[in-house]
Amino acid sequence: MKTQLTNFSFPNTGQRIVRVDFDATTFQPDDLLWLPHHPRLSNAVIKRKAEHLAGRIAASEALRFHGVNDYVPGIGLHREPCWPPGFTGSITHSGNVAFATVVADSADMREGIGIDYEEIIAPNIAEEIHGGIIDCAEKELLRQSPYPFHYALTMAFCAKESLFKAMFRHVGRYFDFSYASISKIDDTQLILTLNHSLGPYKKGNKFMIIWNNDAGKLITLIQLGRQ
């Protein structure tokens, strides 16, 4: 499969992000053999195989930045990436682009990172699906923001996805978007507040998510343990 690797520092942070642009139409079945866990994907459609491969290429390269060579994160019981001891990371993909980023664990193991990348939700779709992403109070907050509702809703979706990815290793179970609400939004960041306690995190805990526009799509990043 044709791929192109680049990397950059996420705006307003020092976090290194690896980007992989890929062409799923060039995917060949043997490409998947690079993955140690390739049998887990044997029944997946080609699009899923290409996306997964691109994400793992990005993740392997992100680990290399931290001195971990030739490591490909496997798939956990809940389909989460399995990172090597001493590290944690996050992977996201949308369309023909995948991103990954990695951090080293701190001594108290409270590190966590989550990244998400999404196309801007269309205005008519936003009006139909917002109830599954935000509650009434959040809806009013987004309506009052300086951004069109569909754009702000995409931020909310991305932010909550990023929070889930960052917290999963500490929580160990699925939790939906109702567990956190947006309490602030501005031109560089959002604040999410927990509505319920989760693992070591208590109801009312606040988390900062950085967001950035990337050629008509949105990308969000949260770094637990650095707030």
C-alpha positions as CSV (number, residue, x, y, z in Angstrom):
1,M,0.0,0.0,0.0
2,K,1.3,3.4,-0.9
3,T,1.9,5.6,2.2
4,Q,3.6,8.8,3.0
5,L,4.9,9.5,6.6
6,T,5.3,13.0,8.1
7,N,5.3,14.3,11.6
8,F,4.6,17.5,13.4
9,S,4.2,19.1,16.9
10,F,0.6,19.5,17.8
11,P,-0.3,23.2,18.0
12,N,0.1,24.7,21.5
13,T,1.7,21.6,22.8
14,G,5.1,19.9,22.4
15,Q,3.4,16.6,21.5
16,R,4.9,14.8,18.5
17,I,2.3,13.5,16.1
18,V,3.0,11.0,13.2
19,R,0.8,11.3,10.1
20,V,0.4,8.7,7.5
21,D,-1.3,9.5,4.2
22,F,-2.3,6.3,2.5
23,D,-4.0,5.1,-0.7
24,A,-6.4,2.3,0.2
25,T,-6.9,1.5,-3.5
26,T,-3.2,0.3,-3.6
27,F,-3.7,-2.1,-0.7
28,Q,-2.5,-5.7,-1.4
29,P,-3.4,-8.7,0.9
30,D,0.3,-9.4,1.6
31,D,0.7,-5.8,3.0
32,L,-1.1,-7.0,6.1
33,L,1.5,-9.7,6.9
34,W,3.6,-6.8,8.3
35,L,1.3,-6.9,11.3
36,P,2.0,-9.7,13.9
37,H,-1.7,-9.8,14.6
38,H,-2.8,-10.0,10.9
39,P,-5.0,-13.1,11.5
40,R,-7.3,-10.9,13.6
41,L,-8.1,-8.9,10.5
42,S,-8.6,-11.8,8.1
43,N,-12.4,-11.2,7.8
44,A,-12.3,-7.4,7.7
45,V,-13.2,-5.5,4.5
46,I,-10.3,-4.0,2.5
47,K,-11.1,-0.5,3.7
48,R,-10.8,-1.6,7.4
49,K,-7.6,-3.5,6.7
50,A,-6.0,-0.4,5.0
51,E,-7.1,1.9,7.8
52,H,-5.8,-0.4,10.5
53,L,-2.5,-0.9,8.7
54,A,-1.9,2.8,8.2
55,G,-2.7,3.4,11.9
56,R,-0.2,0.8,13.0
57,I,2.4,2.2,10.7
58,A,1.9,5.6,12.4
59,A,2.0,4.0,15.8
60,S,5.2,2.1,15.1
61,E,6.9,5.3,13.9
62,A,5.6,7.2,16.9
63,L,7.2,4.6,19.2
64,R,10.5,4.9,17.2
65,F,10.7,8.6,18.2
66,H,10.8,7.3,21.8
67,G,13.6,4.8,21.0
68,V,11.3,1.7,20.7
69,N,12.1,0.1,17.3
70,D,10.2,-2.5,15.4
71,Y,7.2,-2.6,17.7
72,V,3.7,-2.9,16.3
73,P,0.9,-2.4,18.9
74,G,-1.4,-5.4,18.9
75,I,-5.2,-5.5,19.6
76,G,-6.5,-5.8,23.1
77,L,-9.6,-7.5,24.5
78,H,-11.7,-4.4,23.9
79,R,-10.0,-3.7,20.5
80,E,-7.7,-1.1,22.1
81,P,-4.1,-0.8,20.9
82,C,-1.6,-2.7,23.1
83,W,1.4,-0.5,23.8
84,P,4.8,-1.7,25.0
85,P,5.6,-1.5,28.8
86,G,6.4,2.0,29.8
87,F,4.4,3.7,27.1
88,T,0.9,4.6,26.1
89,G,-0.5,6.2,22.9
90,S,-3.4,6.8,20.7
91,I,-4.3,6.2,17.1
92,T,-7.0,7.7,14.9
93,H,-7.9,7.7,11.2
94,S,-10.4,9.3,8.8
95,G,-10.6,9.0,5.1
96,N,-7.1,8.4,3.7
97,V,-5.2,9.8,6.7
98,A,-4.1,8.1,10.0
99,F,-2.4,9.7,13.0
100,A,-0.6,8.3,16.1
101,T,1.1,9.7,19.1
102,V,2.9,8.2,22.1
103,V,4.0,9.3,25.6
104,A,6.2,7.6,28.2
105,D,4.4,6.6,31.5
106,S,5.2,8.6,34.5
107,A,6.1,7.0,37.8
108,D,2.5,7.0,39.1
109,M,1.1,5.6,35.8
110,R,-1.3,8.4,35.5
111,E,-0.3,9.3,31.9
112,G,-2.8,9.0,29.1
113,I,-3.2,10.5,25.7
114,G,-6.1,10.6,23.2
115,I,-6.2,11.9,19.7
116,D,-9.2,12.0,17.3
117,Y,-9.6,13.2,13.7
118,E,-13.0,13.7,12.1
119,E,-14.7,15.2,9.1
120,I,-16.9,18.2,9.9
121,I,-20.4,17.0,10.4
122,A,-22.8,18.4,7.8
123,P,-25.3,20.9,9.2
124,N,-28.4,18.8,8.5
125,I,-26.8,15.7,10.0
126,A,-25.7,17.7,13.1
127,E,-29.4,18.5,13.8
128,E,-30.3,14.9,13.5
129,I,-27.6,13.3,15.7
130,H,-26.7,15.9,18.3
131,G,-28.8,14.1,20.9
132,G,-26.4,11.2,20.9
133,I,-23.4,13.5,21.5
134,I,-24.5,16.3,23.8
135,D,-27.2,17.1,26.2
136,C,-29.5,20.2,26.3
137,A,-27.1,22.3,28.4
138,E,-24.2,21.6,26.0
139,K,-26.4,22.3,23.0
140,E,-27.1,25.8,24.4
141,L,-23.4,26.3,25.1
142,L,-22.5,25.3,21.5
143,R,-25.2,27.5,20.1
144,Q,-23.7,30.5,22.0
145,S,-20.1,29.7,20.8
146,P,-18.6,31.7,17.9
147,Y,-18.8,28.7,15.7
148,P,-21.6,27.2,13.5
149,F,-23.4,24.6,15.5
150,H,-22.4,21.7,13.2
151,Y,-18.7,22.8,13.5
152,A,-18.9,23.0,17.3
153,L,-20.7,19.7,17.5
154,T,-17.8,18.1,15.6
155,M,-15.5,19.6,18.2
156,A,-17.6,18.1,20.9
157,F,-17.6,14.6,19.2
158,C,-13.8,14.7,18.7
159,A,-13.1,15.9,22.2
160,K,-15.2,13.2,23.8
161,E,-13.6,10.5,21.6
162,S,-10.2,11.8,22.7
163,L,-11.1,11.7,26.3
164,F,-12.4,8.1,26.0
165,K,-9.1,7.0,24.4
166,A,-7.0,8.7,27.0
167,M,-8.9,7.4,30.0
168,F,-9.7,3.8,28.8
169,R,-6.5,2.4,30.2
170,H,-7.4,3.7,33.6
171,V,-11.1,2.9,33.5
172,G,-10.9,-0.5,31.6
173,R,-14.5,-0.4,30.3
174,Y,-16.7,1.3,27.8
175,F,-18.3,4.6,28.7
176,D,-20.5,6.8,26.5
177,F,-20.6,10.5,25.7
178,S,-23.0,11.3,28.6
179,Y,-20.1,10.7,31.1
180,A,-18.6,14.1,30.3
181,S,-20.0,17.4,29.3
182,I,-18.4,20.4,27.6
183,S,-18.2,23.3,30.1
184,K,-16.1,25.7,28.0
185,I,-15.1,26.2,24.4
186,D,-12.8,28.8,22.8
187,D,-10.6,29.2,19.8
188,T,-7.9,26.7,20.9
189,Q,-9.4,24.4,23.5
190,L,-12.4,22.8,25.1
191,I,-13.0,21.9,28.8
192,L,-14.8,18.6,29.5
193,T,-16.2,18.0,33.0
194,L,-17.0,14.5,34.3
195,N,-20.6,13.8,35.1
196,H,-19.8,10.5,36.8
197,S,-16.8,9.1,38.5
198,L,-14.7,6.8,36.3
199,G,-11.8,4.7,37.7
200,P,-9.4,7.1,39.5
201,Y,-11.2,10.2,38.2
202,K,-14.0,11.8,40.2
203,K,-17.3,13.5,39.2
204,G,-16.5,17.1,38.5
205,N,-12.9,16.6,37.4
206,K,-12.1,18.8,34.4
207,F,-10.0,18.0,31.4
208,M,-8.5,20.3,28.7
209,I,-8.7,19.2,25.1
210,I,-6.7,21.1,22.5
211,W,-8.3,21.3,19.0
212,N,-7.1,22.4,15.6
213,N,-8.5,22.6,12.1
214,D,-6.7,20.5,9.5
215,A,-7.8,21.2,5.9
216,G,-11.5,21.1,6.7
217,K,-11.3,18.4,9.3
218,L,-10.9,18.6,13.1
219,I,-8.2,17.0,15.2
220,T,-8.3,17.0,19.0
221,L,-5.7,16.0,21.6
222,I,-5.8,15.4,25.4
223,Q,-2.9,14.7,27.6
224,L,-3.7,13.2,31.0
225,G,-1.2,13.8,33.7
226,R,0.0,17.1,32.1
227,Q,-3.0,19.3,33.1
